[in-house]
């Protein structure tokens, strides 16, 4: 059993890595987008109401570095600033249509790669197992 | 079919993310280790003969930033410098015993988390599918 888990972790890690690489190939269509810019773009996409300081602590980089990358994302029209309704001193960030298009291109590229390496039957078995796992986890979270 | 792949990509991405978070919890035992330091430590562990400029281009960060992080890793006794036998002007990096211990702690933490969320039967099915996939890929690479 234990050996199988060690093997599984290794395979899963490898697969994660190659899917990530394939996904990011979609970024070639956005030559101004650096790795650091994409990391922050992703973070804003998947988390609501992020402030610059949350981004800094989440990615473990300095506030000035975050400000510089946010400015580049804004200049490239990938994100826009928005104010908190209750406290106008607080600035959040949102993805623009162009920013969302970048994320969707990367996801599409991941999906296409997955389609090219697994067969239908494998996808079905894997999806069922992951689905069941996430259901179990939701139940645990709600307890 | 297509819907299943989209679901699978999403589940896989989520699972990758939570396993990564759980793995990195092991880093609490190394409070001097920043996220950027760990990224570079990992890169050196999984790739032989990396030079500072390879690290910079791989992580898409500036050479001075890479040098600073490498100096911190060396100071913390996580990595050591080594010279190329054929060209003594070229410096590579290697993990020390302590550096390897960090990587192994993170992997162990990932393995323990996987063990806690999947059952034996699921691990076996997943491992078999991943194993078969990697065999197919190796065959393609060797063609």
Interface residues (C-beta under 8 A of the other chain):
Chain A: X1 X2 X4 X5 X6 X7 X8 X9 X11 X12 X13 X14 X15 X16 X19 X34 X35 X36 X59 X60 X61 X107 X110 X111 X114 X115 X117 X118 X120 X122 X123 X124 X125 X126 X127 X129 X130 X131 X132 X133 X134 X136 X137
Chain B: X1 X2 X4 X5 X6 X7 X8 X9 X11 X12 X13 X14 X15 X16 X19 X34 X35 X36 X59 X60 X61 X107 X110 X111 X114 X115 X117 X118 X120 X122 X123 X124 X125 X126 X127 X129 X130 X131 X132 X133 X134 X136 X137
